[in-house]
């Protein structure tokens, strides 16, 4: 497992709990302590981590981080032919296809398998994997995916999982930014905030996301489930993906501006903290 952040750490614990032999790597080694105590081996580089493994899973922050590990860092070349590379990170379609082509040239199976769910689902093994790639490779990787998630959905060829993940995060990001604006409006208007937000959450605008994130906004509880800057990044990736199909996303651009503004003071906080930059404006 490469990348032990909010998501990768929980996923790694699930693999250990399922009985897999696991080697881990993270750019900040301290995040591996609990995993090593639970039986994981710690590698001092990504290439060392994937040497002779059957399956390598990455949960990294961006295209740049993924490229730095797999190509610039030589990690792809350290995988043995016949191994499977599962990229669970949220990435651009162009980079996923570039990495898949490099993996195929090296004789390595490749799946793009981003997830829906956040910290709680990663820690409890209830993520949903959105998988793109060869069906036989997906079948071979299914025991690993099943250990980390409650559902694996094979959507089609390489890039399919990435497309749907970007659509998913586009919808989530726009909804959270709009919710922040709505909460700020309710607060400034002198309405009963708890009652008003509860009515919205239980009515037509409501969703599981609105229910969970509105509660964090009202409680100012920003322990990270999904970091503010990562939502801004995902929205920028979604805009590029939609543009590739000739679809403009002004709603995403507006939402991204909210998350970018919040990133200045709330970079290590949950996406619910996007409301704070509106409250203080």
Secondary structure, DSSP 8 states (H G I E B T S, - for coil): -B--SHHHHHHHHHHHHTT---EEB-SSGGGGHHHHHTT-EE-SSHHHHHTT-SEEEE--SSHHHHHIIIIIT-HHHHS-TT-EEEE-S---HHHHHHHHHHHHHTT-EEEEEEEE--HHHHHHT-EEEEEEE-HHHHHHHHHHHHHHEEEEEEEESTTHHHHHHHHHHHHHHHHHHHHHHHHHHHHHTT--HHHHHHHHHHSTT--HHHHHHHHHHHHT----SSBHHHHHHHHHHHHHHHHTTT---HHHHHHHHHHHHHHHHHTTSBGGGHHHHHHT-
